Amino acid sequence: MNDDIGRSRTIYLAHGDECARRVISTMLEALGHAVPVVTESGKCLIEHSVHRPPDIIVAAPRLSDMDGIEALIRIGERGPVPAIIVARSDDLDKVERALEDHVMAYLVEPLTTESLQPAIFLAERRFKHFEDLRRQVTELEEKLEHRRIIERAKGIVMQARDLGESDAHRLLQNTATRSRQKLIDLAKHVCATGDLFSEVPKPKR
């Protein structure tokens, strides 16, 4: 874990204050991170992040052309990236909204090197956790959709062949095995054509 904390990252920095940009980028570089994008512009941050996503983004709410949190949300809609908000004490009311979206951590200015590095690690850990949850939800939704399609195909076969539920399911499984298809692919074919054996597509070589 300690090795992962000290690992070098590619970090994009967006802050509306020139002095803060200089201080924070110096801190990040001193920690061994690459900071190829340092900008005051949310649009610039979005363009670079979408074109070539960094390992992590550090951004302030107040940028020269837009709200930094809004910029992070737009980036997240195209492709989620772990992000840290660096906020002034009077911007903390915005942080709660940010944490509901794609922001994984926040720091209150002025920053210190001692607080910055753990925040980077925390943001990455939270991001990975949420991505794992999102992947699990997607897989579950896919399994439920496959089950729905297979059940529908089974109903079609039961009616067309005058079979019971278990016999219809067995026929689908045996047909899928003989034609070297996945059961879900055969079920989709049955749902689309209404017939188990009408032009069953050959598996791709």
N, C-alpha and C positions, 0 to 999 in steps of 0.2 A: 504494500500500500504506500509506503514511504517513497519507493522508487516512482510510483505513478504520480504522486504529488509533485515531485521534482521534474517530471518529464516536460520537455519543451513543447509548447503549443504554438500554432499560428493563430494570432489574435487580431481582430479588427477593433479599432477604437473610434468612437464617435462622441464628441463632446463640444458643446457650443462655446466653451471658454478656452481661449488659446493657452493661457497659463496652465490650466488644468490638463489640457491635452499633452502639453510638454512634460508635466510632472508625472502623469500616469503612464505615458509611453516609456519614460525613463525607468520607472519602477518595473514595468513589465519586462523590459529588455534586461534590467539588472537581475531579474529572476530567471533569465535564460530563455524567454519567449521571443518569437519573431513577431514584429508588429508592422506588417507591410502596408496596412491601410490605417491612416490617422486622419480623421476628417471632422469638420464641423457640420457636415451636410447629411441629413437623413437619406436623401435621394442617392447620394454617392454611396452611402453604406449599403443601401438596398441593392444597388447595381452591382457592387463588388461581391456582396454576399450571395446573391442569386447566381452570378456568373461563376464564381469560384468560392464555395462556402469555406469559412475558416473552421478551426476547431472550436472556437468560442468567440463571442462578441461582448465587448464592454461598452456600454452606452449610457449617456445621461438623458434625462427626460427633455432637457432644453437644448435643442439643436438650432442651427441657424435658419432652417427652412421648414421644420415640422417637429412634432412631438416625437422624441426618441422611442417612446413605448410603442407608438403607432408604427414607426419604422420596423421595430422588432416583430410586431404582429404581422406586418406585410411579408417580412422575410419568412416567418414561420409558416405562413400560408403556402409559400412556394416550396419550402423545404426546411423543416425545423432545425435550428442550430441552438445549442446551449448559450444562454446569455446572462449577463450580470448588469443590473442597473446600478449606477453610482448616482445617488441623489443627495440634494441638499436637504436639510432638516425640514424646510417648508415645502418640500415636494413629496413627503412621505405619504400623503393621502393618495398619490398616484401609484405608489408601489403595490398596494393591495390589488388593484386592478391588473397590474403587470404580472403579478405572481399567478393570476388565474389564466394567463395566456402562455407565452413561450419563455418567460423569464424564470430562471431557476434560482437566482440569488440576488441579493442587493446589499450595497454598502452605503454608509452615510459619509459624505465628505466632511472634513478632509481625510483622504485615504492614507493608509500606511502599508508598507511592504508586508508587514506581519499579518495584516488582515486580508490583503489582496490574494495571496497564494492559496490559503485555505478556502476562500470564496470560489476560486477557480475550480478547485477539486470538488467542492460541494455542488456547484452548478453542474459539473459533468456527471456526478453520481446521481443527482436528482433527474437529470435529463435521461440518462440510461434507464433509470427506474420507470419513468413515464413512457419511454419508447417501448420497453418490454411489456408494460401493461397494454399499450396501444396495439402492439403486435398480437398479444394474447386475445384481445377483444376481436381483432380482425379475423384471426384464425377461428375463433368460436362462431362468429357470424357466418363465416364461410362453411363451417361444418353444419350449422343449422340450415343454411340455404341448400346444401347438398342433400341433407336428409329430406327437406321439403320436396325437392325435385325427384328423388328416388321414390318417395311415397306416392307422388303423383304418377310417376311412370308405372309403379306397381299397380295402382288403381286402374290404369289404362289396360295393362296386361290382364288383370283379373276379369275385367269386363269383356275384353276381346277374345280371351281364351277360355272363359268360364272356369277360372281357377280360384282356389282359396288363396288367402294372403301369403301363407308360407310357401305354397307351390309357385305362386307368381314371383316371389322374391328369389326362390331357388332358380327359376327359369332365367331371370335377369342375370343372376350371378354366373350361371353356366354359359349363357350366351356371351357375356362379357369375356369370360375366360377363353372360350373357343375362338372368339374374334380378336383376342389379344387387345382388349380395350379396358380402360378403367370403368368401373361400374357407373360412376357419375357421368362419364361421356356417353355411355349407352343410354342412360336414363334421360339425358338431355335430348338425345336422338329420338327416343320414344315419345317424349313430350312434344317434340317439334313435328313429328310425322304421324303420331297416333298408331304406329305399327312397329312391332318389335323387329320384324325381319325385312322391312322395305328399305332396300339400298343402304344396309348398314355400312357406314363408312369404314374403309380399310385403315388400319393404323399407319401412321407415318413411319417411314423407315429412318 
